[in-house]
Amino acid sequence: MNDLSNQTEDFSDIRDAVRSLCQGYPGEYWREKDRKREYPTEFVQALTDSGFLAVLIPEIYGGSELGIQEAAAILEEIHKSGCNGAACHAQMYIMGTLLRHGSEEQKKKYLPGIASGELRLQAFGVTEPGSGTDTTSIRTFAKREGDEYVVNGQKVWTSRAEHSDLMLLLARTTPKDEVTKRIGEEGKGFRYILDGMKAERILIGAECIGDSRWFIQKASEYAKDRKVFQRPIGQNQGIQFPIAKAYAQSEAADLMVRKAASLFDSGKPCGKEANMAKLLAADASWEAADVCLQTHGGFGFAEEYDIERKFRETRLYRIAPVSTNLILSYLAEHVLGLPRSF
Ligand SMILES: Cc1cc2nc3c(=O)[nH]c(=O)nc-3n(C[C@H](O)[C@H](O)[C@H](O)COP(=O)(O)OP(=O)(O)OC[C@H]3O[C@@H](n4cnc5c(N)ncnc54)[C@H](O)[C@@H]3O)c2cc1C
């Protein structure tokens, strides 16, 4: 079948290399990890050894000094190959904050180890039991004591915390009732973390595009092969049209992911684009997942087809790291100037 991504010229060397690495981690590997709820250590190690997780790190610190666009291509290919970058994508998007706002001392101290794989920077602690979606209400507090910060608080849902040596942690330095502006300049930490969040939204958008392409490819192949009423099910427009629509939605979302990534790399504002990229790509991958499952009928639930696993994996991105509603609220109130609802 034709390459559904239709973009082999875009970082094609990187994409080819990622695809070839991913061939060593087929469906059986992910099914086993999923069944045992195990971390894909071997896969993450292979990505580290190949330098893919260090693409954003400057060359002087041992990385390849590429941009978010290349990082997005890597994560998209991982997902398009049926693998899952969620085990290690944080290292890339946290880098957005560390590279732009970390001190030279921090960079020298941490980046070489991260590039070589000796140090894992895989965790991003934002969500708290009491604040959830309302990030400006976090209670974890960092109190300055001499040269150090003493941190007290509670975080939940910090993915990969047990597989990470370092964590980017969101904490407040001013009690909430003393804050005058909710997205405050005080300490500048929130602004710094927003850069990380933009990178996170773009990269997760790229993963969703990869998932979407995987689902559309699977659905198209199956629709051609599976015969019911003595003809391929894909001959029925009731099967064809949803696949075609999911394809169009995915291609459109990809344009926004690319636009956001290119703005990010050129250092231009991209809050609106990064949020729309994540919103559209997560919706597109969910649509593609649903269509793929429907196309497979009952076999969509058979573990060995990998569809129900990918279906669960991609559904997450309409909730985390930021839910669809919160992106819509940001667009409505901060971009379109509608009255604030909370
Ligand atoms: C598998 C997984 C991995 C995660 N990894 C991380 C991680 O590594 N680091 C981290 O910090 N967090 C992580 N999270 C947390 C994730 O970011 C949050 O679950 C998410 O931000 C939503 O917060 P919540 O679950 O508290 O939902 P809530 O804030 O309780 O919201 C529940 C629902 O209500 C909606 N809602 C809330 N307020 C409004 C409103 N004003 N208007 C309209 N709708 C509203 C939300 O959109 C959501 O659908 C992870 C979550 C999961 C499930």
The ligand as a Gaussian input file, in Angstrom:
#p B3LYP/6-31G(d) Opt

LIG

0 1
 C       -1.854000       7.914000      32.295000
 C       -1.707000       9.312000      32.824000
 C       -0.451000       9.870000      32.879000
 C       -0.273000      11.164000      33.409000
 N        0.994000      11.676000      33.516000
 C        1.178000      12.856000      34.164000
 C        2.505000      13.350000      34.418000
 O        3.497000      12.752000      34.039000
 N        2.652000      14.506000      35.102000
 C        1.574000      15.212000      35.560000
 O        1.772000      16.267000      36.164000
 N        0.292000      14.773000      35.335000
 C        0.082000      13.614000      34.653000
 N       -1.194000      13.142000      34.431000
 C       -2.324000      13.904000      34.940000
 C       -3.104000      14.621000      33.849000
 O       -2.373000      15.698000      33.324000
 C       -4.437000      15.032000      34.483000
 O       -5.178000      13.826000      34.690000
 C       -5.186000      16.000000      33.631000
 O       -4.529000      17.235000      33.576000
 C       -6.617000      16.227000      34.171000
 O       -6.606000      16.478000      35.562000
 P       -7.563000      15.616000      36.540000
 O       -7.380000      14.184000      36.216000
 O       -7.343000      16.051000      37.939000
 O       -9.022000      16.026000      36.074000
 P       -9.958000      17.121000      36.721000
 O       -9.249000      18.421000      36.858000
 O      -10.597000      16.537000      37.929000
 O      -11.050000      17.259000      35.567000
 C      -11.991000      16.217000      35.280000
 C      -12.734000      16.558000      33.982000
 O      -13.425000      17.800000      34.142000
 C      -13.057000      18.701000      33.109000
 N      -13.024000      20.075000      33.640000
 C      -12.448000      20.509000      34.796000
 N      -12.639000      21.840000      34.931000
 C      -13.330000      22.251000      33.838000
 C      -13.831000      23.509000      33.395000
 N      -13.646000      24.623000      34.094000
 N      -14.518000      23.557000      32.228000
 C      -14.734000      22.441000      31.500000
 N      -14.275000      21.205000      31.870000
 C      -13.590000      21.127000      33.021000
 C      -11.651000      18.260000      32.642000
 O      -11.433000      18.663000      31.319000
 C      -11.748000      16.741000      32.798000
 O      -12.338000      16.191000      31.640000
 C       -1.400000      11.888000      33.861000
 C       -2.687000      11.330000      33.761000
 C       -2.837000      10.050000      33.264000
 C       -4.230000       9.461000      33.208000

